[in-house]
Structures are given as C-alpha cells and as structure tokens.
Amino acid sequence: MRDLKQLVKAYDVRGVVPDQWDENLSRAFGAAFVQVTGATAIVVGHDMRPSSPSLSRAFAEGAAARGADVTEIGLCSTDQLYYASGKLDLPGAMFTASHNPAQYNGIKMCRAGAAPVGEDTGLADIRDLVQSWIGEDDAVSIPGVEGVKTGTLTQQDTLQGYADHLRGLVDLTSIRPLKVAVDAGNGMGGHTVPTVFAGLPLDVVPMYFELDGTFPNHEANPLDPKNLVDLQAKVKEVGADLGLAFDGDADRCFVIDERGEPVSPSAITALVAVRELARAKAAGEQEPTIIHNLITSWTVPEVVAEHGGKAVRTRVGHSFIKQRMAETDAVFGGEHSAHYYFRDFWRADTGMLAALHVLAALGGQSETLSALTHEYDRYAASGEINSQVADQAAKSAEVKAAYGEQEGVTVDELDGLTVAGADWWFNLRASNTEPLLRLNVEAKDPAKMAELRDAVLAIVRA
C-alpha cells in the first residue's frame, strides 16, 4: 500500500505524477478537504503544468461529491488563488509544484481568507483520511455519504480583480518611468504580469512569458543562480533599471539590480519592511511587528529595530509564517527564499506585491537600485546551498557535534540546526520536499563566511 507520508509534506502536497499520485488520488483529496474543513463551498485554481488541469478538475469533482459548491478560477498564480480565497471568503486549493521540475505537481490548501492548512492545521487529518480510503491494491475507494447533494462546479475569472487589489495596496501613481526586464520562466508570471503592470509607467522587457509547464528555457526556480543568468544578461543588454524573476507559480519574486547583480531576498525583506512599518506607524500603530524566518540576514531584525518595529523570528515555511503573523498581527513577513507576506493580503505570500513595493521605492527617488539597497546589505552571505544526502538527521548531528560545544557559540533547533557566534551564524535544515540538506551561512567578514561555509559543507558531503 502506498504511504502518503511521502507525498504530503509539512505544508503542502508534492510528488511525481503519475508515479506518486494521479486523478483518482486527487479526487480523494478533494473529498477529504471538504470533510475535514466542513466547507460548503471552495475555490480551486491551477498552474500551467500539463497535469494541472486534470488534477484540479478531479479535486473539484471530489469536493462536489461531498456536497461543496466549487468555483474554478482556472489558470492562476498561487497568490491569485489566495486573493480569490480572501475575496470570496472560501477555502481554496492551488494545484502547483512551484519550482519543482515538470514531472512534479502538488496542492497548496487554505481555509477561508487564505488561512493556512499545514501539518498541524488540518493537512495531517486530510492525509490520514485519504490514507484510510486506499486499499492494499493501491485502489482508492471514496465512501459515499448518504443524503449529501452533489455540489455545483462554476467558473470565474479573478485575474483583473487580483490585479486591481494589488494596485490598490501600493501607490505607483507618481513613480518615474522605469525599464524592467521580467523573466517569467514559462510560469504563471507570464499570466499575471501583463495585467498587473498594465498602465504603469514601465517599459517591460518580457522573457519566457509563454505558459509552458515543461520549462523549455530553464527551471522556474530563481533560487538557483543558474536560472537567473538569462535575466542578468538581459538587464545589462537593454540597460534596464531592474529585473524581476518569478518562480513557476509566481508567488515568489527575485530582484536583479541595474548592474545585473542579484539583490538578496533579505535586503528586499528589509526594504519592504521599512515601507510597511512607515505605513503602519502613520496609521497609529506604536510598534508594528515584522516576521522573518530564521535564515534571513541579521540585517532584517536590525533594520526593523532601527525603524521602530518589533522583529519576530520564526520557522521556514508559509503555513508557519502565516500562523505567526495571525498570532502577532504582524504587518509584514519575509523569508530568505523570496516569499513575502502581507497583512493586507490576508497574511498570504505574494511576490507580485513585493515587486510593486520595489518599483514604488525605486521609482519614487532618483538613485539606482544598487544604491537604494546598499544599506540593507551588511553581511556576507553564502546563499542557500543544497547537498543531497542519504541520512539528513545523521549529517546534522555530525555538524552539531563539531560546533555545538565551542565556547561562545549558541545552538537552537527551532527549524533544523542554527549555530551562531559573535559575528557569524549558519543554519542547516532538511528540505520538506526533496532529499536535501540546505545550508545558509552569514558572517560580518567575507573570508570568515567562506571558511565556515566550506568547513560545514566538508562534513555534510563527506
């Protein structure tokens, strides 16, 4: 019998189609989602992957069989699905595997108002219910429920409403004209950018806007530096003021400055935090809260404190960030993976709104982007380095043994292993979706960062 623990991760469903899951299993997830959440109506959307339309429709059918009316919004970015969940006040399901290769697909689920569904907030219950419907021959048998009337399936276009909502959260009316190169990676940015940017004083240079879930140009994963090379070259070639790169489901946005150099997502977190703090304080909040995950730069809490805010550190992952934002009423949250969360967007992550903030900040003054972000780049960072390992826990334990007993060193295990000295830190954590250990290193001195990075990698990869 197949074990769904390999498919259902800490905060989403993610696996290879059809090897790990298919339409039959998706139909079961739809039925279980409705049963666990008690929803009488839901909204469902999907990305451009070849398997997404059929998986999405099967999920909708399973939900309808359990009595829920389903609004299908079709092709959308993940943050467009969150917009629909918030605006329609409905639980939602987004079919995407984000930045994973073409053979993968997945489901990101939320309750009404884009509230997260993670392992501790319903996802484990959904997994266990679906597991109970799988027989020893791997056949999926969804039991009927007496007296339940099948729900309806209707279609609705939410793209323009999504664009209007985002544009209403950032004032772009008086920015100077900007040339911006945008690499959609054949993902959903090619669907959303033209509508969101329409009418703004932007000279957009589009790259790979054709929706193609086979990713013919490069993986839609801007976290990997090799996938930014084309955009970096284009920015310099056309003399753009900046470049924007979206991942496959366009909920993350990476920024390239006018020199063709990547701007750290931590620097973007700090930049947007300053803007959101100023707006919240202007509205009367005394000490607005900013959430940052534990692999963002030390720059982020420093900048937040300098601008009169309170920084709260949390685990990596969208369901954890959203939950902490709700608990603290945080105005904004940022992750070093370029997920950006906004209280005014139902605490959900939207790379597009972060991009609009960057455009507003850059277009509202005369400096270049590199000059604008210089003050938010205070440390030398390794970026995230992935290592494929057979036993993630054993390797993490080796690293802990090597560094944990050193004098003046602190260790915490909020999420993976974080080790910090007076002017350096590193975090080593297991991927939730792949057999990888992810390493992030930061230090005040570039030489110290390189030395520490190489030493930890030597243990991990031995």
C-alpha positions as CSV (number, residue, x, y, z in Angstrom):
1,M,0.0,0.0,0.0
2,R,1.3,3.5,-0.9
3,D,2.4,5.6,2.1
4,L,1.0,9.2,1.7
5,K,3.6,10.5,4.2
6,Q,6.0,10.5,1.2
7,L,3.5,12.7,-0.7
8,V,2.1,15.0,2.0
9,K,4.7,17.3,3.3
10,A,4.7,19.8,6.2
11,Y,2.7,22.4,4.5
12,D,1.6,21.1,1.1
13,V,1.2,18.0,-1.2
14,R,4.1,17.5,-3.6
15,G,5.0,14.5,-5.7
16,V,5.7,13.0,-9.1
17,V,2.7,12.4,-11.5
18,P,1.6,9.7,-12.1
19,D,4.1,7.7,-10.1
20,Q,3.2,9.0,-6.7
21,W,-0.3,10.4,-7.4
22,D,-2.9,10.8,-10.1
23,E,-6.5,12.0,-10.7
24,N,-8.0,9.2,-8.5
25,L,-5.9,10.3,-5.5
26,S,-6.6,14.0,-6.3
27,R,-10.4,13.3,-6.3
28,A,-9.9,11.7,-2.8
29,F,-8.0,14.8,-1.6
30,G,-10.9,16.9,-2.7
31,A,-13.4,14.9,-0.8
32,A,-11.2,14.7,2.3
33,F,-10.5,18.5,2.1
34,V,-14.3,19.2,2.3
35,Q,-14.9,16.6,5.0
36,V,-12.0,17.9,7.3
37,T,-12.7,21.6,6.8
38,G,-16.5,21.3,6.8
39,A,-16.6,23.6,3.7
40,T,-19.9,24.0,1.8
41,A,-18.1,25.9,-1.0
42,I,-14.5,26.2,-2.1
43,V,-12.3,27.8,-4.8
44,V,-9.8,25.8,-6.9
45,G,-7.1,27.0,-9.3
46,H,-4.1,25.6,-11.1
47,D,-0.8,26.5,-12.8
48,M,0.4,25.7,-16.4
49,R,1.8,22.2,-15.8
50,P,0.5,19.6,-18.2
51,S,-1.0,17.6,-15.4
52,S,-2.6,20.5,-13.6
53,P,-6.0,20.9,-15.4
54,S,-7.0,17.3,-14.9
55,L,-5.8,17.0,-11.3
56,S,-7.5,20.3,-10.5
57,R,-10.8,19.1,-12.0
58,A,-10.6,15.7,-10.2
59,F,-10.1,17.5,-6.9
60,A,-13.2,19.7,-7.7
61,E,-15.2,16.6,-8.5
62,G,-14.2,15.0,-5.2
63,A,-15.2,18.2,-3.3
64,A,-18.5,18.4,-5.2
65,A,-19.3,14.8,-4.4
66,R,-19.0,15.7,-0.7
67,G,-21.6,18.5,-1.2
68,A,-19.4,21.5,-1.8
69,D,-20.0,24.1,-4.5
70,V,-16.8,24.6,-6.4
71,T,-15.6,27.9,-8.0
72,E,-12.9,27.0,-10.6
73,I,-10.7,30.0,-11.4
74,G,-8.6,28.1,-13.9
75,L,-5.1,29.3,-14.7
76,C,-3.7,31.4,-11.9
77,S,-0.7,32.2,-9.8
78,T,-0.7,30.9,-6.2
79,D,-1.2,34.4,-4.8
80,Q,-4.1,34.8,-7.2
81,L,-5.7,31.8,-5.6
82,Y,-5.1,33.3,-2.2
83,Y,-6.7,36.5,-3.4
84,A,-9.8,34.5,-4.5
85,S,-9.9,32.7,-1.2
86,G,-9.7,36.0,0.6
87,K,-12.1,38.0,-1.5
88,L,-14.7,35.2,-1.8
89,D,-14.1,34.1,1.8
90,L,-13.8,30.5,0.7
91,P,-11.3,27.6,1.5
92,G,-9.1,27.1,-1.5
93,A,-6.8,24.7,-3.3
94,M,-4.0,25.6,-5.7
95,F,-2.5,22.9,-8.0
96,T,1.2,23.6,-8.5
97,A,4.6,22.1,-7.7
98,S,6.0,25.7,-7.6
99,H,9.7,25.5,-8.7
100,N,9.9,21.7,-8.9
101,P,10.7,20.0,-12.3
102,A,7.9,19.3,-14.8
103,Q,7.1,15.8,-13.7
104,Y,6.0,17.1,-10.2
105,N,2.7,18.5,-9.1
106,G,1.2,19.4,-5.8
107,I,-1.6,21.1,-3.9
108,K,-1.4,24.1,-1.6
109,M,-4.5,24.3,0.5
110,C,-6.0,27.0,2.6
111,R,-9.1,27.8,4.7
112,A,-11.4,30.8,4.0
113,G,-9.5,34.0,4.0
114,A,-6.3,32.3,2.8
115,A,-5.7,30.9,6.3
116,P,-3.0,28.2,6.1
117,V,-3.6,24.4,6.1
118,G,-0.4,22.8,7.3
119,E,0.5,19.6,9.0
120,D,-0.8,20.9,12.4
121,T,-3.8,22.7,11.0
122,G,-5.6,20.1,9.0
123,L,-3.2,18.7,6.5
124,A,-2.3,15.6,8.6
125,D,-6.0,14.9,9.1
126,I,-6.7,15.2,5.3
127,R,-3.7,12.8,4.7
128,D,-4.9,10.3,7.2
129,L,-8.5,10.3,5.8
130,V,-7.3,9.8,2.3
131,Q,-4.9,7.0,3.5
132,S,-7.9,5.2,5.0
133,W,-9.5,5.1,1.6
134,I,-6.6,3.4,-0.1
135,G,-6.8,-0.4,-0.3
136,E,-3.9,-2.9,-0.3
137,D,-4.0,-3.0,-4.1
138,D,-3.5,0.8,-4.0
139,A,-7.0,1.4,-5.4
140,V,-8.7,4.5,-4.0
141,S,-12.3,3.9,-2.8
142,I,-14.1,7.0,-1.5
143,P,-17.1,6.1,0.6
144,G,-20.4,7.7,-0.2
145,V,-22.3,9.9,2.3
146,E,-26.0,9.3,2.5
147,G,-28.2,12.4,1.9
148,V,-25.4,14.6,0.5
149,K,-26.4,16.5,-2.6
150,T,-23.7,16.9,-5.1
151,G,-22.3,20.4,-5.3
152,T,-22.0,22.6,-8.4
153,L,-18.9,23.4,-10.5
154,T,-18.8,27.0,-11.8
155,Q,-16.1,29.0,-13.5
156,Q,-15.0,32.6,-12.6
157,D,-12.2,34.8,-13.8
158,T,-10.4,36.6,-11.0
159,L,-7.3,38.0,-12.8
160,Q,-8.5,41.6,-13.1
161,G,-9.8,41.7,-9.6
162,Y,-6.5,40.3,-8.3
163,A,-4.5,43.0,-10.2
164,D,-6.8,45.8,-9.0
165,H,-6.5,44.7,-5.4
166,L,-2.7,44.7,-5.5
167,R,-2.6,48.0,-7.3
168,G,-4.7,49.4,-4.5
169,L,-2.2,48.5,-1.8
170,V,0.8,50.4,-3.3
171,D,0.8,53.9,-4.6
172,L,2.5,53.9,-8.0
173,T,0.9,56.9,-9.5
174,S,3.9,59.2,-9.2
175,I,6.8,57.0,-9.9
176,R,9.3,57.9,-12.6
177,P,9.4,55.8,-15.8
178,L,11.4,52.6,-15.3
179,K,12.6,49.9,-17.7
180,V,12.1,46.5,-16.1
181,A,13.1,43.1,-17.5
182,V,10.8,40.3,-16.3
183,D,11.7,36.6,-16.5
184,A,8.5,34.5,-16.0
185,G,10.4,31.2,-16.6
186,N,7.4,30.0,-18.7
187,G,5.4,30.0,-15.4
188,M,2.4,31.9,-14.2
189,G,4.2,35.3,-14.1
190,G,3.5,35.3,-17.8
191,H,-0.2,35.2,-17.0
192,T,-0.3,37.8,-14.2
193,V,2.4,40.4,-15.0
194,P,0.8,41.9,-18.2
195,T,-2.5,42.6,-16.3
196,V,-0.9,43.8,-13.0
197,F,1.6,46.1,-14.8
198,A,-0.9,47.5,-17.4
199,G,-1.0,51.2,-17.5
200,L,2.0,51.8,-15.2
201,P,5.0,53.9,-16.4
202,L,7.0,50.8,-17.1
203,D,8.9,49.7,-20.2
204,V,8.6,45.9,-19.7
205,V,11.0,43.6,-21.4
206,P,9.3,40.2,-21.3
207,M,11.3,37.0,-21.1
208,Y,9.7,33.5,-21.4
209,F,6.1,34.7,-20.9
210,E,4.7,31.7,-22.8
211,L,3.0,29.3,-20.4
212,D,4.8,26.0,-20.7
213,G,4.9,23.6,-17.8
214,T,7.8,21.7,-19.4
215,F,10.1,24.7,-18.8
216,P,11.9,24.7,-22.1
217,N,14.2,27.6,-21.3
218,H,15.3,26.9,-17.7
219,E,13.7,25.7,-14.4
220,A,11.3,28.2,-12.9
221,N,13.4,28.3,-9.7
222,P,15.1,31.6,-9.3
223,L,16.6,30.5,-6.0
224,D,19.2,28.6,-8.1
225,P,21.7,31.1,-9.5
226,K,21.9,29.4,-12.9
227,N,18.3,30.2,-13.6
228,L,19.0,34.0,-13.2
229,V,21.7,34.1,-15.8
230,D,19.4,35.0,-18.7
231,L,17.8,37.8,-16.8
232,Q,21.1,39.2,-15.6
233,A,22.3,39.3,-19.1
234,K,19.1,40.9,-20.4
235,V,19.2,43.7,-17.7
236,K,22.6,44.7,-18.9
237,E,21.9,44.3,-22.5
238,V,18.8,46.6,-22.5
239,G,20.0,48.9,-19.8
240,A,17.1,48.1,-17.5
241,D,16.7,49.7,-14.1
242,L,16.0,46.3,-12.6
243,G,15.0,42.8,-13.4
244,L,12.3,40.6,-11.8
245,A,12.3,36.8,-11.9
246,F,9.2,34.8,-10.8
247,D,9.1,31.1,-9.9
248,G,6.7,28.6,-11.5
249,D,3.6,29.5,-9.6
250,A,4.7,33.2,-9.4
251,D,4.3,33.5,-5.6
252,R,8.0,34.3,-5.3
253,C,9.8,37.2,-6.8
254,F,13.6,37.7,-7.1
255,V,15.1,41.0,-7.9
256,I,18.2,41.9,-10.1
257,D,19.7,45.4,-9.8
258,E,20.8,47.6,-12.7
259,R,24.3,46.1,-12.7
260,G,22.9,42.6,-13.3
261,E,23.6,41.6,-9.7
262,P,21.0,39.7,-7.6
263,V,19.5,41.6,-4.7
264,S,19.3,39.4,-1.6
265,P,15.8,38.5,-0.6
266,S,16.8,39.6,2.9
267,A,17.5,43.0,1.5
268,I,14.1,43.1,-0.2
269,T,12.5,42.0,3.1
270,A,14.2,44.9,4.9
271,L,13.3,47.4,2.2
272,V,9.6,46.3,2.2
273,A,9.6,46.2,6.0
274,V,10.7,49.8,6.2
275,R,7.8,50.8,3.9
276,E,5.2,48.7,5.7
277,L,6.5,50.0,9.1
278,A,6.1,53.6,8.0
279,R,2.6,53.0,6.7
280,A,1.5,51.2,9.9
281,K,3.0,53.9,12.1
282,A,1.3,56.6,10.1
283,A,-1.9,54.8,10.8
284,G,-1.3,54.9,14.6
285,E,0.4,51.6,15.4
286,Q,3.1,52.1,18.0
287,E,5.5,49.2,17.4
288,P,4.4,47.2,14.4
289,T,5.6,43.6,14.1
290,I,7.6,42.2,11.2
291,I,8.1,38.4,10.9
292,H,11.3,37.0,9.4
293,N,12.3,33.4,9.1
294,L,15.5,32.1,10.7
295,I,17.6,32.1,7.6
296,T,17.1,35.8,6.7
297,S,20.0,38.0,7.3
298,W,20.8,39.6,10.7
299,T,20.2,42.8,8.7
300,V,16.5,42.3,8.9
301,P,15.9,42.5,12.6
302,E,18.5,45.3,12.8
303,V,16.6,47.4,10.3
304,V,13.3,46.6,11.8
305,A,14.5,47.8,15.2
306,E,16.1,51.0,13.7
307,H,12.7,51.9,12.2
308,G,10.7,51.4,15.4
309,G,9.3,47.9,14.7
310,K,9.4,44.6,16.5
311,A,11.1,41.7,14.7
312,V,9.8,38.2,15.4
313,R,11.8,35.1,14.2
314,T,10.1,32.0,13.1
315,R,10.4,28.7,11.2
316,V,10.7,28.4,7.4
317,G,7.5,27.7,5.5
318,H,4.4,29.6,4.5
319,S,2.0,27.9,6.9
320,F,4.3,28.7,9.9
321,I,4.8,32.3,8.8
322,K,1.1,32.9,8.3
323,Q,0.2,31.4,11.7
324,R,2.8,33.5,13.5
325,M,1.5,36.6,11.6
326,A,-2.0,35.9,12.8
327,E,-0.8,35.5,16.4
328,T,1.2,38.7,16.4
329,D,-0.9,40.8,14.0
330,A,2.3,41.4,12.0
331,V,2.1,43.9,9.2
332,F,4.6,42.1,7.0
333,G,6.7,38.9,6.9
334,G,9.6,37.9,4.7
335,E,11.6,34.7,4.0
336,H,15.0,34.4,2.5
337,S,13.5,32.2,-0.2
338,A,11.8,35.3,-1.5
339,H,8.3,34.6,-0.1
340,Y,6.8,37.9,1.1
341,Y,3.6,38.0,3.3
342,F,1.3,41.0,3.8
343,R,-1.4,41.6,6.5
344,D,-3.4,43.5,3.9
345,F,-3.3,40.4,1.6
346,W,-4.9,38.1,4.1
347,R,-1.4,37.4,5.6
348,A,-0.7,35.4,2.4
349,D,2.5,35.5,0.4
350,T,2.6,37.4,-2.9
351,G,5.8,38.1,-4.8
352,M,3.9,40.4,-7.1
353,L,3.0,42.8,-4.2
354,A,6.7,42.8,-3.1
355,A,7.7,43.6,-6.7
356,L,5.3,46.5,-6.7
357,H,6.8,47.8,-3.5
358,V,10.3,47.6,-5.1
359,L,9.0,49.5,-8.1
360,A,7.4,52.2,-5.9
361,A,10.6,52.6,-3.8
362,L,12.9,52.8,-6.8
363,G,10.6,54.9,-8.9
364,G,9.9,57.3,-6.0
365,Q,13.5,58.6,-6.0
366,S,16.4,59.1,-8.4
367,E,19.0,56.6,-7.1
368,T,19.8,53.3,-8.7
369,L,18.5,50.1,-7.1
370,S,22.0,49.1,-6.0
371,A,22.4,52.4,-4.2
372,L,18.9,52.1,-2.7
373,T,19.5,48.6,-1.3
374,H,23.1,49.1,-0.2
375,E,22.2,49.9,3.4
376,Y,20.3,46.6,3.6
377,D,23.4,44.5,2.6
378,R,25.5,44.5,5.8
379,Y,26.8,40.9,5.9
380,A,28.5,38.4,3.6
381,A,26.1,35.5,2.8
382,S,26.6,32.2,1.1
383,G,23.1,32.0,-0.3
384,E,21.3,28.6,0.1
385,I,23.5,25.7,-0.8
386,N,21.9,22.3,-1.3
387,S,23.5,18.9,-0.6
388,Q,21.9,15.6,-1.4
389,V,22.5,13.2,1.5
390,A,21.2,9.8,2.4
391,D,20.6,10.5,6.1
392,Q,19.8,14.1,6.8
393,A,19.5,13.6,10.6
394,A,22.9,11.9,10.9
395,K,24.7,14.6,9.0
396,S,23.0,17.3,11.0
397,A,24.1,15.5,14.2
398,E,27.7,15.4,13.0
399,V,27.7,19.2,12.3
400,K,26.1,19.8,15.8
401,A,28.8,17.7,17.4
402,A,31.5,19.6,15.6
403,Y,30.3,23.1,16.5
404,G,27.8,22.8,19.4
405,E,30.4,22.7,22.2
406,Q,32.6,25.6,21.1
407,E,33.0,28.4,23.6
408,G,30.8,31.5,22.8
409,V,28.6,29.5,20.4
410,T,24.8,29.3,20.7
411,V,22.7,26.5,19.2
412,D,19.0,26.3,18.6
413,E,16.8,23.8,16.8
414,L,13.7,25.8,16.1
415,D,14.0,24.7,12.5
416,G,16.9,22.5,11.6
417,L,20.2,23.4,13.3
418,T,21.2,27.0,13.8
419,V,24.6,27.8,15.2
420,A,25.8,31.3,15.9
421,G,28.9,33.0,17.1
422,A,29.6,36.7,17.9
423,D,29.7,37.8,14.2
424,W,28.6,34.7,12.2
425,W,25.8,32.1,12.0
426,F,24.8,29.2,9.9
427,N,21.6,27.2,9.6
428,L,21.4,23.6,8.3
429,R,17.9,22.2,7.7
430,A,16.3,19.4,5.8
431,S,14.2,20.1,2.8
432,N,10.5,19.2,3.2
433,T,10.2,18.2,-0.5
434,E,13.5,16.7,-1.5
435,P,16.3,14.5,0.0
436,L,18.5,17.6,0.6
437,L,20.2,19.5,3.4
438,R,20.1,23.2,2.9
439,L,22.9,25.3,4.3
440,N,22.9,29.1,4.8
441,V,25.9,30.9,6.2
442,E,26.4,34.5,7.1
443,A,29.3,36.5,8.6
444,K,30.4,40.0,9.0
445,D,33.6,39.2,7.2
446,P,33.5,37.5,3.7
447,A,36.6,35.4,4.5
448,K,35.0,34.1,7.6
449,M,31.8,33.3,5.7
450,A,33.7,31.3,3.1
451,E,35.8,29.5,5.7
452,L,32.7,28.5,7.7
453,R,30.7,27.5,4.6
454,D,33.5,25.2,3.3
455,A,34.0,23.6,6.7
456,V,30.3,22.8,7.2
457,L,30.0,21.5,3.7
458,A,33.0,19.3,4.2
459,I,31.2,17.5,7.0
460,V,27.8,17.4,5.2
461,R,29.3,16.0,1.9
462,A,31.9,13.6,3.4
